[in-house]
């Protein structure tokens, strides 16, 4: 990509898109187009068609998506499959119609089967059933992979799909109902520590920054305690307990968002679809690329790591009536490593970086 190339980053306000925009800017790319959802609804075919016809970007990073944790995925199943399919179909198709030189489609490692062999190679896709709780989202992302592959085969486009593992980082979602496990745990333990210290200024500041439903820092103390209890943050006899969903035994791989962005820009600069189909013969499939660390940690280990970094002295309770999800999900990143990229930030360092950012954010 030339430095003055016109680059559209779809989903620039999210964890993924914001990291990609920052990485592009740090490398000297200055002709970057972004749009908020209010400015451009990518689920709307007419709006998407008008945008591409008017701006005709050279390159597209498709990071826009409806995302959430296990609760949101399982609760809003129709919304997750419909909105993600619409976004992908519109952006990919109109990229083709407007001669976009290259597109990078971002999915997720939740595309892989629930009981997949570990570590997960790209060719394990579709070889057994998916995890039920996030099946609609996973099916949408699989459709995106196949759309990119199919357009490449039929129309000779250059669209590449990447599947990042569990991401965390700046601009993460800390909503206790809809966030992923790492930011949710970090915020719950942060609030637990403040409750442990009886520091209501910190609790009120946190709730003013990100209210929980109708409860903010201006709400009565009784109402604040009630909503904290509803999310498993309780205090009894000066001991604070933080509830964690599931048994704590599932293992997850976590990738710092800035590392993910570096990988995406590297792939956009250095890797083409033709590089991924060598020796595949007439059956071209599984051309997507895993992005991860190749290392995992249990949810219980993650919780205790956050506890150490935050200086929380309370206890954890594991609510085994809640679903664990997939018990192990570790990616094989040998394909990406062979292409010339590997991660920099380990989870311990990333937790501290994220907590420092969360405390400083307004």
Steps between C-alpha positions, in 0.01 A plus 500: 500500500632842407491757781240712318271205424135557588422258784155435646498359853149376573433489874767753602352572843519144626785314664618352170442792265648766727818296542529461121451874442769582757740250344443638151560856619818397682630360169432821311170421330306825496210447261273297728120510470283421802129524566294456815193279493285815508682633193495171309284198582686210339198272544322728253577400141408837348715700743795264449464515121495882506805517726715272281384665178591844633832426673639196315760394760812315389514276808243387756543367854165343591501518881137608539290238679244444771702343781457397862572242765334167571186658652442741212572235235253255651231761574496701177546210259287642217666840517849351493450289190290754307709813562833331439383334179363831370817695581726241336287448190465871433864598555654205315262520204536875455877472537487268199269730301729798564832327425649505848858375460508299822269428792575354842202333669525452876319210660560311823632164614148420623448372143661172602317193636430478871703182542769579247838333520754725673679717406253602231629501144322689224396175331296390803220732387158331457614151604259472798221700678550855626465623860126563537514829693675688220388293201316786319802731517735220395284406202496862385879518517539168316274643229735799478800272447320311227381821336858625478627166367218474248547852365873439471441181301225635275605864460876487562474740795760517777298462821663342804330379818670504838374340819635673812480318830343667809602865486540760772644849506432872479138594423383163628140443608461494880122460508446225758217341300645518150880503537747218449650316794826691556363858514196378696720333760728801519212737567330269751824457695564877479159564654557221752826658612330841542225334706767322704661838578159660553610755241170635372665773297657235274171309476305815412763610248484159331120502480489857373743400227304188409158466669355155557150528361337797676754496782772766497729650762220741587267218603435426869756273665233234560423484127869482411553211743198324353628521143850393606345199673307415183836466324652293780699773679411471869639590841435305819687536830757725328578228243421578138409221262498520121296241310639348182275318256574132448756274660807707411657200325448601132822618340519801274761671287521880521657738248578867563306711247805695384672171412193400302509831311868453416422154365213635287708778345785253442265264316350781295848612397672166453249218432276442200229241439716321244761444772240305698379261229827348388482120485124497576409355162139537391365509857563852625379533857627596845707786363438710812781577745492461879638794698600421856777422743488120506482517882202464732396550864205373704227744605592428862867579434396817318287612795785449746741681268266802489457475877877524543536798266214690666598416858160349578499296824149355481382162381349348188194280471443294187137469396491157339133538411612736224640368170871451449486512122776322311743345749813570298559724203863546403598599148779357294678811368770320302352620169536866604841440656623347174374807314730706722301637796478420874358682805686725745279560807448220754179485707660613828629819339174553314287481816701781662489712184123457473440580867709815482301609195165418663579704810613797289210492250206733541 
